[in-house]
Amino acid sequence: MAMSEPTLSSRRVLDPIERVSEILFGLIMVLTFTGSLSVADIGRDAVRTMLIAALGCNLAWGLIDGILYLMACLADRAHALMTLRAVRATADPGRARQVIAKALPAPVASILQPAELDAIHERLRRLPAPSAPARLRKDDWLGALAVFLLVFGSTFPVVIPFLVMRDGVRALRASNAIAVVMLFVTGWVYGRAVGRRPWAVGGSMVVLGLLLVGLTIALGG
């Protein structure tokens, strides 16, 4: 029985860092639109134009990001298959060790002895040859959908004040406050995921996000 490609990977549908990255991307995109509003000239026409532009932009980028995610998943699976075939095809123990060690996380590869790498090589050679090409799996499509929803969905908390409040200035202030909270929360989650102090990373994310928004607006984005 030929080994099927899906057995080569057990990738999750977006890890915490990926989720934070997508939310941050969508948040910065929408902030470039809300940040361009002038307090002195924030009439309904300006708000309406901003809402259409922000929603349209994040809709487009959500779709693009989802497609890029699928491309990355397919590339990862193809690379895994190529690595497996390279290991199985070589009879040179030294070459096999190099390929296997390169495919493993560095901390794991660094503690494996040559005999252990040789044992992995031998077990891989005994497996049935993979015949199917790299294919996208259900989890990959779910991940792409999650990417789209995170990028597009991050638009709504920031623009909701403009939909429910008549006073444009108050809506802008409420929107900015929501954006700061979202930036801090994404930084908090990221800090916990990478083992850093959540409060410090949350504060840094607020500063970084606002700087990126300012830079994007200054460059005409």
HUDAZI-V228555 format. One record per residue. N is the residue number from 1. RES is the residue in three letters. SS is DSSP state (A for helix, B for strand, O for the rest). PSI is psi in radians with two decimals (NA if undefined). OMEGA is omega in radians with two decimals (none if undefined). Layout:
n;res;ss;psi;omega
N;RES;SS;PSI;OMEGA
N;RES;SS;PSI;OMEGA
This chain:
n;res;ss;psi;omega
1;MET;O;2.20;-3.13
2;ALA;O;2.52;3.14
3;MET;B;2.27;-3.14
4;SER;O;2.61;-3.09
5;GLU;A;-0.64;-3.09
6;PRO;A;-0.37;-3.13
7;THR;A;-0.16;-3.09
8;LEU;A;-0.24;-3.03
9;SER;O;2.58;3.07
10;SER;O;0.73;-3.09
11;ARG;O;2.34;3.10
12;ARG;O;2.82;3.03
13;VAL;O;1.56;3.12
14;LEU;O;2.04;3.03
15;ASP;O;2.98;-3.07
16;PRO;A;-0.66;-3.12
17;ILE;A;-0.67;3.09
18;GLU;A;-0.72;3.13
19;ARG;A;-0.81;3.12
20;VAL;A;-0.73;-3.12
21;SER;A;-0.75;-3.13
22;GLU;A;-0.74;3.10
23;ILE;A;-0.76;-3.14
24;LEU;A;-0.71;3.11
25;PHE;A;-0.88;3.14
26;GLY;A;-0.66;-3.13
27;LEU;A;-0.77;3.13
28;ILE;A;-0.68;3.14
29;MET;A;-0.81;-3.10
30;VAL;A;-0.54;3.13
31;LEU;A;-0.46;3.08
32;THR;A;-0.44;3.12
33;PHE;A;-0.84;3.14
34;THR;A;-0.56;-3.14
35;GLY;O;-0.31;3.14
36;SER;O;-0.14;3.13
37;LEU;O;2.41;3.11
38;SER;B;2.30;3.12
39;VAL;O;-0.58;-3.10
40;ALA;O;-0.35;-3.08
41;ASP;B;1.31;-3.02
42;ILE;O;0.87;3.14
43;GLY;O;3.07;-3.08
44;ARG;A;-0.60;3.13
45;ASP;A;-0.74;3.13
46;ALA;A;-0.71;3.13
47;VAL;A;-0.76;-3.14
48;ARG;A;-0.77;3.12
49;THR;A;-0.73;3.13
50;MET;A;-0.76;-3.12
51;LEU;A;-0.79;3.14
52;ILE;A;-0.75;-3.12
53;ALA;A;-0.76;-3.11
54;ALA;A;-0.81;3.14
55;LEU;A;-0.75;3.14
56;GLY;A;-0.72;-3.13
57;CYS;A;-0.85;-3.11
58;ASN;A;-0.48;3.02
59;LEU;A;-0.83;-3.13
60;ALA;A;-0.80;-3.10
61;TRP;A;-0.52;3.05
62;GLY;A;-0.76;3.10
63;LEU;A;-0.79;-3.14
64;ILE;A;-0.78;-3.14
65;ASP;A;-0.65;3.10
66;GLY;A;-0.74;3.12
67;ILE;A;-0.74;3.11
68;LEU;A;-0.62;3.09
69;TYR;A;-0.76;3.11
70;LEU;A;-0.71;3.12
71;MET;A;-0.70;3.13
72;ALA;A;-0.70;3.12
73;CYS;A;-0.79;-3.13
74;LEU;A;-0.69;3.11
75;ALA;A;-0.71;3.11
76;ASP;A;-0.76;-3.11
77;ARG;A;-0.70;3.11
78;ALA;A;-0.70;3.12
79;HIS;A;-0.70;3.11
80;ALA;A;-0.73;3.11
81;LEU;A;-0.73;3.13
82;MET;A;-0.69;3.12
83;THR;A;-0.80;3.13
84;LEU;A;-0.79;-3.13
85;ARG;A;-0.64;3.12
86;ALA;A;-0.71;3.13
87;VAL;A;-0.76;-3.11
88;ARG;A;-0.54;-3.03
89;ALA;A;-0.46;-3.04
90;THR;O;2.45;3.05
91;ALA;O;-0.03;-3.14
92;ASP;O;1.96;-3.11
93;PRO;A;-0.67;-3.14
94;GLY;A;-0.76;3.11
95;ARG;A;-0.74;3.14
96;ALA;A;-0.71;3.12
97;ARG;A;-0.74;-3.13
98;GLN;A;-0.79;-3.11
99;VAL;A;-0.77;-3.13
100;ILE;A;-0.79;-3.12
101;ALA;A;-0.65;3.14
102;LYS;A;-0.53;-3.12
103;ALA;A;-0.29;-3.10
104;LEU;O;2.72;3.01
105;PRO;O;2.47;-3.06
106;ALA;A;-0.77;3.13
107;PRO;A;-0.58;3.12
108;VAL;A;-0.83;-3.11
109;ALA;A;-0.58;-3.06
110;SER;A;-0.38;-3.09
111;ILE;A;-0.08;3.14
112;LEU;O;2.34;3.10
113;GLN;O;2.75;3.12
114;PRO;A;-0.67;-3.14
115;ALA;A;-0.60;3.13
116;GLU;A;-0.68;3.08
117;LEU;A;-0.64;3.08
118;ASP;A;-0.65;3.12
119;ALA;A;-0.69;3.09
120;ILE;A;-0.74;3.12
121;HIS;A;-0.80;-3.11
122;GLU;A;-0.70;3.14
123;ARG;A;-0.66;3.12
124;LEU;A;-0.63;3.13
125;ARG;A;-0.43;-3.14
126;ARG;A;-0.26;3.14
127;LEU;O;2.67;3.04
128;PRO;O;2.54;-3.12
129;ALA;O;2.33;3.08
130;PRO;B;2.15;-3.09
131;SER;O;-0.47;-3.08
132;ALA;O;2.48;3.05
133;PRO;O;2.94;3.12
134;ALA;O;2.32;3.13
135;ARG;O;2.72;3.03
136;LEU;O;2.52;3.13
137;ARG;O;3.00;3.13
138;LYS;A;-0.74;-3.13
139;ASP;A;-0.57;3.12
140;ASP;A;-0.75;3.11
141;TRP;A;-0.67;3.08
142;LEU;A;-0.67;3.09
143;GLY;A;-0.73;3.11
144;ALA;A;-0.70;3.09
145;LEU;A;-0.72;3.12
146;ALA;A;-0.70;3.09
147;VAL;A;-0.84;3.14
148;PHE;A;-0.82;-3.09
149;LEU;A;-0.64;-3.14
150;LEU;A;-0.77;-3.13
151;VAL;A;-0.85;-3.10
152;PHE;A;-0.72;-3.10
153;GLY;A;-0.48;3.14
154;SER;A;-0.21;3.10
155;THR;A;-0.70;-2.89
156;PHE;A;-0.77;3.13
157;PRO;A;-0.59;-3.08
158;VAL;A;-0.55;-3.08
159;VAL;A;-0.21;-3.12
160;ILE;A;-0.76;3.13
161;PRO;A;-0.60;-3.14
162;PHE;A;-0.35;3.14
163;LEU;A;-0.46;-3.02
164;VAL;A;-0.18;-3.10
165;MET;O;2.35;-3.14
166;ARG;O;-0.63;-3.12
167;ASP;O;1.98;-3.09
168;GLY;A;-0.65;-3.12
169;VAL;A;-0.81;3.11
170;ARG;A;-0.67;3.12
171;ALA;A;-0.72;3.14
172;LEU;A;-0.73;3.13
173;ARG;A;-0.73;3.11
174;ALA;A;-0.71;3.12
175;SER;A;-0.77;3.13
176;ASN;A;-0.68;3.12
177;ALA;A;-0.75;3.10
178;ILE;A;-0.73;-3.13
179;ALA;A;-0.74;3.13
180;VAL;A;-0.76;3.12
181;VAL;A;-0.75;3.14
182;MET;A;-0.70;3.09
183;LEU;A;-0.73;3.14
184;PHE;A;-0.74;-3.13
185;VAL;A;-0.74;3.10
186;THR;A;-0.68;3.08
187;GLY;A;-0.69;3.10
188;TRP;A;-0.86;-3.13
189;VAL;A;-0.75;3.12
190;TYR;A;-0.75;3.13
191;GLY;A;-0.76;3.10
192;ARG;A;-0.66;-3.10
193;ALA;A;-0.57;-3.10
194;VAL;O;0.14;3.06
195;GLY;O;0.47;3.09
196;ARG;O;2.99;-3.13
197;ARG;O;2.03;-3.07
198;PRO;A;-0.71;-3.11
199;TRP;A;-0.78;-3.11
200;ALA;A;-0.76;-3.14
201;VAL;A;-0.65;3.10
202;GLY;A;-0.80;3.10
203;GLY;A;-0.71;3.11
204;SER;A;-0.62;-3.14
205;MET;A;-0.64;3.09
206;VAL;A;-0.84;-3.13
207;VAL;A;-0.82;-3.12
208;LEU;A;-0.77;-3.14
209;GLY;A;-0.78;3.14
210;LEU;A;-0.63;3.09
211;LEU;A;-0.74;3.13
212;LEU;A;-0.70;3.10
213;VAL;A;-0.81;3.12
214;GLY;A;-0.72;3.12
215;LEU;A;-0.74;3.13
216;THR;A;-0.75;3.13
217;ILE;A;-0.73;-3.12
218;ALA;A;-0.55;-3.13
219;LEU;O;0.06;3.07
220;GLY;O;0.26;-3.11
221;GLY;O;NA;none
